[in-house]
Amino acid sequence: MKRGLSYLLALLLLLSLCACGKENPSPAASPAPAGTTAAPVSAAPLREAFDNSGVKLQGTALGSLSCDTPFRTVFSEVWEVPEGESVQKRFIHYTDGLGLWDTFSVILLSEPDTPETGTEEIENAYAVLRADHFGSGSGYKNAVAESDWNWDTFCSDSNDAEITLTVTNKGKTAEVSFTALTAEGTEFHQSYKDIGTDGPLYFCLTVENACLDLLPEE
C-alpha cells in the first residue's frame, strides 16, 4: 500500500513539474519592419473589427468588404512600369482594424504574370511591400523605408483612407510611395526607395483582411 502511494505521489510531482515548465504561446506578431519609423513588432487586437458593410463602392473591389480575405488569395491586374516612368493608382482602403498587418501590399514583379494564389513565395517578385512599413524579397535587401504614420492610430487612420500610390522605374532600382488621406482629412506618407530590380518592372496589389476600392482612372 505504501509503495503504491509513493508511486502516486511521484507521478503527481512529475505532472506538476511538466505543467510549470510550459510557456504561454506568444501572441501573433508582425515581422519587424525596416527603417527608422518602424511599426511595433507585435500588436494585439485594438477593438472589435470595423464594420464596412454599408460602404458603397466607387470603383472595383479587390477583396471583400467584410475584410476577411485570406493572405495572398486575390490580386489586382498587373500593370507595367516602363523604365524612366511612373505609374499611379488610386483606391480607398478598408481594413478589419484588428492588426497593423491587415492591409494591402504592393508586389513588384519581373514578369507580367499574376502570382499564384496562396503561395508563400512569389518566384517572379523583386519585392513585396506592405503598407505598414514592412517589405520582403531579394530586391528589398538595400531598400530604405520611410513613413510618418502614427502607429497608435494606424488601423483607424488607414480605414476609409484614400490612397494615391506611385511606382517609379529608375532602371536598376524602383521606388514605391503613397499618400494616405484619412476620412478626417489628415495626410500620412509611406515610401520605399532603392528597391533592387534587374529587368522589366511590373506590379500588382493584394490584400490580407482588407479591401481596396480601386477608383476609376482620371
N, C-alpha and C positions, 0 to 999 in steps of 0.2 A: 504493500500500500504506500509506504514511504517512498519507494523507488518510483512508482507511478506518479506521485505528487511532485517529486523532483523533476521528472521529465516534463510535466505540465508547466511548472514554473519556468524551466529553461526555455520552453517553446514560447511562452508569453513574453519573456525577456527578449528573445530573438526578434519576434514580431514588432516589439516596441522600438528596438534599435533600427530596424528597417524603415519603419514609418518616420522616425526622426531624421533619417538620412535623406529623405526625399525632398527635392526642391520644388517650389511652386513654379509652374510653367511661366516663362517670360511673356509679357504682353506682345501683341503684334507690333512690329517695328517697321518704320520706313527707312530704306537704305540711306546711309549718310550722304547728303548732297555735297557737291563741290562748291568752292568759292568761299567768300568771306561773310556772306549774309545767309548762311545755310539754315534750312528749316530744322526743327528739332528732330533728333534721331527717331524718337517714338512719340506717339500721341494717342491717348485713349479717346474713345468717342466723346464728343463735347456735349451732345444733346441727342434728341430723337432726330431721325432722318428728316431732312427738309421735304416738304410736300410741294412738288412742282406739277402735280397732276392737272391743275387748271390752266397751265400755260398754253397760249395759242401760238403755234409755231409760225414764224415769218418766212421760213425757207424749208430746207430739207434736214430731217433729223438724222443724226449719227448716234445710235444708241437709243435706249428707251427713256422716256420722261420719268419713269419710276426710278431711274438711276440704279438699276440692278444689273446692268450689262457686265458680264464677267470680263476678266482681263484678256485683251487681245482676241476678241471674238468678232469684232466689227471694225471695218476700215473704210475710210473715205476713198474716193477715186485718187489715183496717183497723178501728181502734177509735175511737169518738167520745169527745171530752172536753168536756162541757158547760161553759159559762162559769161560773167560780167554783168548779169542782170539780176533783178529781184522779182519775186512773185509774192503777192499779198492776198490774204484771205481774211474774211470777217465772219464771226459767228458769235452767238450767245452761248455762254457756258452755264450748265446746270450740274449740280452735284448732290449726292445724298448728305454731304456735310459730316460724315462720320469719321473721316480721316483725311490728312493732308494729301495723301496719295490717291484719293478718289477724285480724279481729274482727267485731263486729256494729255496725250503725248504726241509729239511730232517725230515721225520716223524718216530719217534721211536715207535714201536708197541709191544704189549704183545702177539699178535697172528699173524699168517701168512696170515691174510685176508686183501685183498686190501680195502682201505677205500671207503666209498660210495661217489659217485660223488656229488659235490656241497654242502656237509654238512659243517656247521659252526664248529661243534664239532665232533671230531673223538673218538668214545667211547673206542676203544682199544689202544689209544695212550698214551704213557708216556709223550711225549713232541713233540712239533713241533718247529723246529729250522730254522729260516730264515737266509739267507746268509748275510744280512746286520745288524748283531749283535742284533738280537731280537729273543726271544723264548716265548713259552707259554705252558700250560699244567701242570698237578699236579706234574709231575716229575721235572719241571723246577724251583720250588719254591726256592731251595737252590743252584741252578746251578751258576757257575761262568763263565762269558763270557769275552773273551779277544780277541782283534784284533788290527792290525796296519794299517787298511785301511785309506786312505786319503779320507775323506767324500766329499771333494770338487770335487774330480775326480773319485769317486766310480763308477758311471754309465759307463763312458768311459773306465775305467780300467777293469771293470768286463766283458765288452762286448768283445767277441772273446778271452776270457781268458781260459787257460787250468786249470781245477780244479782237484786236487788229494784229494779225500775225504777218511777219515779213521773213522770207527766206531768201538769202543772198548767196549767189555762187561766185566766189572770188578765185576760182581756178583750183588751187591746191588746198584751199580751205573754204569753209562755209560759215555763215553767220545766221543765227535764228534769233529773232527778237519779237516781243509783243507788248502791247499796251492793253491793260485791262481797265475799262471804265465801269466802275461799280454802279449799282442801281441808285446809290445815293450821290453819284457824281464825282467820286474820288478816283484818281488815276494811280495805278501801280504799273511797274515796269519789270520785265524779265528779259535777259539776253544771254546767249551762248555764243562766244566768239572763238575763232581759231579751231574749229572742228575740222579734223583731217579728212580730206577727200582726195582721191587719185583717179578720178574719171568723171563721167557724166553724173549729174545730180538730179534726183527726183525726190519727192516727199509725199507723205500721206499722213492722215491723222487717225488716232484710235482713242478709245476711252476705257476707263475702268470705274464702274459705279458712278457714271456721269453721263451727260447727254449734251451734244452740240446741236444748236440750230444754225446750220450753215446758211448764211444770208445770200441772197441773190447778188450776182456781180453788178457793180455800179456802172 
